[in-house]
Amino acid sequence: MLNGRRGRCKSICDAANVSERMLQYIKNYRQPSKETLLAIAISLGLEIDEIQHLLKKAGYALSASLPNDAVVCWFLSGDRKVDGTVPVLFHINEVLDELKLPLLMTRLKSS
């Protein structure tokens, strides 16, 4: 049972590009950043209304008037044509990086 939990935790961390330490931080009732919550929610495949609800519970909100949030909303609303082999989180981060905006993650992937 413990290996199953550890494996699930690791796969969530890998998909969201967050460290296992950050997930433990959240599990211990600590407040994660908005970017970390977005990375986890997007990697879990949550819908935009579910993401809005999660952010609201944590005291955050998505706002189309903020450049980072506008990019996230654009990708999450409607049927955006993205390569299905690459997670949408990485497409979002690619655009954020091009615009010199903060990325949705807590660690960098080594190339």
C-alpha positions as CSV (number, residue, x, y, z in Angstrom):
1,M,0.0,0.0,0.0
2,L,2.8,2.4,0.9
3,N,4.6,1.8,-2.4
4,G,1.3,2.5,-4.3
5,R,1.0,5.9,-2.5
6,R,4.6,6.8,-3.0
7,G,4.3,5.9,-6.7
8,R,1.1,8.0,-7.1
9,C,2.8,10.9,-5.2
10,K,5.9,10.7,-7.5
11,S,3.8,10.6,-10.7
12,I,1.8,13.7,-9.5
13,C,5.1,15.5,-8.8
14,D,6.6,14.5,-12.1
15,A,3.5,15.6,-14.1
16,A,3.3,18.9,-12.2
17,N,7.0,19.4,-12.2
18,V,7.0,20.0,-8.5
19,S,9.3,18.4,-5.9
20,E,8.0,15.6,-3.6
21,R,9.1,17.9,-0.8
22,M,6.7,20.6,-2.0
23,L,3.8,18.0,-2.0
24,Q,4.7,17.1,1.5
25,Y,4.7,20.8,2.4
26,I,1.2,21.1,1.1
27,K,0.1,17.9,2.8
28,N,1.3,19.4,6.1
29,Y,-1.3,22.2,5.7
30,R,1.2,24.9,4.4
31,Q,0.2,27.4,1.9
32,P,1.7,26.7,-1.6
33,S,2.2,29.4,-4.1
34,K,-0.5,30.1,-6.7
35,E,1.9,28.9,-9.4
36,T,2.5,25.6,-7.6
37,L,-1.3,25.0,-7.2
38,L,-1.9,25.8,-10.8
39,A,0.9,23.3,-11.9
40,I,-0.6,20.5,-9.8
41,A,-4.2,21.3,-10.8
42,I,-3.4,21.4,-14.5
43,S,-1.3,18.2,-14.4
44,L,-4.2,16.5,-12.7
45,G,-6.4,17.4,-15.6
46,L,-8.8,19.6,-13.7
47,E,-11.3,21.7,-15.6
48,I,-11.0,25.5,-15.4
49,D,-14.0,25.8,-13.0
50,E,-12.4,23.2,-10.7
51,I,-9.2,25.0,-10.8
52,Q,-10.9,28.3,-10.0
53,H,-12.6,26.6,-7.0
54,L,-9.3,25.2,-5.8
55,L,-7.6,28.5,-6.1
56,K,-10.4,30.3,-4.3
57,K,-10.1,27.9,-1.4
58,A,-6.5,28.8,-1.1
59,G,-7.2,32.5,-1.3
60,Y,-6.2,33.0,-5.0
61,A,-8.0,33.6,-8.2
62,L,-7.3,33.5,-12.0
63,S,-7.7,36.9,-13.5
64,A,-7.6,37.5,-17.3
65,S,-6.1,41.0,-16.5
66,L,-2.8,39.3,-15.2
67,P,-0.5,38.2,-18.0
68,N,0.3,34.8,-16.4
69,D,-3.3,34.1,-15.7
70,A,-4.3,35.2,-19.2
71,V,-1.9,32.6,-20.7
72,V,-3.3,29.9,-18.4
73,C,-6.9,30.8,-19.1
74,W,-6.2,30.8,-22.9
75,F,-4.8,27.3,-22.8
76,L,-7.6,25.9,-20.4
77,S,-10.6,27.5,-22.1
78,G,-11.9,25.8,-25.3
79,D,-10.2,23.3,-27.5
80,R,-6.7,24.5,-27.9
81,K,-4.7,22.5,-30.4
82,V,-1.7,21.2,-28.6
83,D,0.5,18.2,-29.1
84,G,-1.1,15.4,-27.2
85,T,2.2,13.8,-26.4
86,V,3.4,16.8,-24.4
87,P,1.4,17.8,-21.3
88,V,-0.4,21.1,-21.5
89,L,1.5,22.3,-18.5
90,F,4.7,22.3,-20.6
91,H,3.0,24.2,-23.4
92,I,1.8,26.8,-20.9
93,N,5.4,27.1,-19.5
94,E,6.8,27.4,-22.9
95,V,4.6,30.4,-23.7
96,L,5.3,31.9,-20.2
97,D,9.0,31.5,-20.8
98,E,8.8,33.2,-24.2
99,L,7.0,36.1,-22.6
100,K,9.6,36.2,-19.7
101,L,6.9,35.4,-17.1
102,P,7.2,33.2,-14.0
103,L,6.7,29.5,-14.8
104,L,4.1,27.2,-13.2
105,M,6.4,24.9,-11.2
106,T,8.7,24.7,-8.3
107,R,11.7,23.0,-9.9
108,L,13.4,23.0,-13.3
109,K,13.7,19.9,-15.3
110,S,17.2,19.1,-16.3
111,S,17.7,18.7,-20.0
